């Protein structure tokens, strides 16, 4: 009986070491996913701010353009070009922000998939009929 005890304790110790390694790996994966989510949200915020600022700038230039439209010569062309550029940049920034927002959060998706994989791997096999 004393010879079975060291084997049992060694097996339990090995199981505990494997479990700790598995948990550590999963926590590291969670950390990486959290860092990626922070980057995605920061990008979404920056593109949203760019969309607002460029859209406002475009509207200001549009107002100046309409005001100057009643004036003389070629200053209309310059104001029109700037207006178009700012509005186009605002539209691009808006669509980029919307695309990022529609992608949704992928936070912890890989960790959940790995945990599902672990769960199916650890389930006992069902008896075959």
C-alpha positions as CSV (number, residue, x, y, z in Angstrom):
1,X,0.0,0.0,0.0
2,X,2.9,2.3,0.7
3,X,4.2,1.8,-2.9
4,X,0.8,2.9,-4.3
5,X,0.8,6.1,-2.3
6,X,3.9,7.7,-3.9
7,X,2.4,6.9,-7.3
8,X,-0.9,8.4,-6.4
9,X,0.8,11.6,-5.0
10,X,3.0,11.9,-8.0
11,X,0.0,11.6,-10.3
12,X,-1.9,14.2,-8.3
13,X,1.2,16.5,-8.3
14,X,1.5,16.0,-12.1
15,X,-2.3,16.8,-12.5
16,X,-2.0,19.9,-10.4
17,X,1.1,21.1,-12.4
18,X,-0.7,20.5,-15.7
19,X,-3.8,22.3,-14.4
20,X,-1.8,25.3,-13.2
21,X,0.0,25.5,-16.6
22,X,-3.3,25.3,-18.4
23,X,-4.8,28.1,-16.3
24,X,-1.7,30.2,-16.8
25,X,-1.9,29.8,-20.5
26,X,-5.6,30.7,-20.6
27,X,-4.9,33.8,-18.5
28,X,-2.1,34.9,-20.8
29,X,-4.5,34.5,-23.7
30,X,-7.1,36.6,-21.9
31,X,-4.5,39.3,-21.4
32,X,-3.6,39.4,-25.1
33,X,-7.3,39.6,-26.0
34,X,-7.9,42.4,-23.6
35,X,-5.0,44.3,-25.0
36,X,-6.4,43.8,-28.6
37,X,-9.8,45.1,-27.5
38,X,-8.3,48.2,-25.9
39,X,-6.6,48.9,-29.3
40,X,-9.9,48.4,-31.2
41,X,-11.8,50.7,-28.9
42,X,-9.1,53.4,-29.1
43,X,-9.2,53.2,-32.9
44,X,-12.9,53.5,-32.8
45,X,-12.7,56.6,-30.6
46,X,-10.0,58.2,-32.7
47,X,-11.9,57.6,-36.0
48,X,-15.1,58.9,-34.4
49,X,-13.4,62.1,-33.3
50,X,-11.8,62.5,-36.8
51,X,-15.2,62.0,-38.4
52,X,-16.8,64.7,-36.2
53,X,-13.9,67.2,-36.6
54,X,-13.6,66.7,-40.3
55,X,-17.4,66.9,-40.8
56,X,-17.6,70.1,-38.8
57,X,-14.7,71.5,-40.8
58,X,-16.4,70.6,-44.0
59,X,-19.6,72.3,-42.9
60,X,-17.7,75.5,-42.0
61,X,-16.0,75.5,-45.4
62,X,-19.3,74.9,-47.1
63,X,-20.7,77.9,-45.3
64,X,-17.8,80.0,-46.4
65,X,-18.1,78.6,-49.9
66,X,-21.8,79.6,-50.1
67,X,-21.0,83.0,-48.8
68,X,-18.2,83.5,-51.2
69,X,-20.3,82.2,-54.1
70,X,-21.8,85.6,-54.3
71,X,-18.4,87.2,-54.7
72,X,-16.0,87.6,-57.6
73,X,-13.4,85.5,-59.4
74,X,-11.4,82.3,-58.5
75,X,-11.6,82.1,-54.7
76,X,-14.7,80.0,-55.2
77,X,-12.6,77.2,-56.8
78,X,-10.2,77.1,-53.8
79,X,-13.1,77.1,-51.3
80,X,-15.0,74.5,-53.2
81,X,-12.0,72.2,-53.4
82,X,-11.3,72.6,-49.7
83,X,-14.9,72.0,-48.9
84,X,-15.0,68.8,-51.0
85,X,-11.8,67.5,-49.4
86,X,-12.9,68.1,-45.8
87,X,-16.4,66.6,-46.5
88,X,-14.8,63.6,-48.3
89,X,-12.4,63.0,-45.4
90,X,-15.3,63.2,-42.9
91,X,-17.3,60.7,-44.9
92,X,-14.3,58.3,-45.1
93,X,-13.7,58.7,-41.3
94,X,-17.4,58.1,-40.6
95,X,-17.5,54.9,-42.7
96,X,-14.3,53.7,-41.1
97,X,-15.8,54.3,-37.6
98,X,-19.0,52.6,-38.6
99,X,-17.2,49.6,-40.0
100,X,-15.2,49.3,-36.7
101,X,-18.4,49.6,-34.6
102,X,-20.2,47.0,-36.7
103,X,-17.4,44.5,-36.3
104,X,-18.3,44.2,-32.7
105,X,-16.2,43.1,-29.9
106,X,-14.2,39.9,-30.2
107,X,-13.1,40.2,-26.6
108,X,-12.2,36.8,-25.2
109,X,-13.5,34.9,-28.3
110,X,-10.3,32.9,-28.7
111,X,-10.2,32.1,-24.9
112,X,-13.8,30.9,-25.0
113,X,-13.1,28.7,-28.0
114,X,-10.0,27.2,-26.3
115,X,-12.1,26.6,-23.1
116,X,-14.8,24.9,-25.2
117,X,-12.0,22.8,-26.8
118,X,-10.7,21.9,-23.4
119,X,-14.2,21.0,-22.2
120,X,-14.8,18.6,-25.1
121,X,-11.4,17.1,-24.7
122,X,-11.9,16.4,-21.0
123,X,-15.4,15.0,-21.2
124,X,-15.6,11.3,-20.8
125,X,-16.4,9.4,-23.9
126,X,-19.9,8.1,-24.0
127,X,-20.4,4.4,-24.2
128,X,-21.1,3.1,-27.7
129,X,-24.1,0.9,-28.2
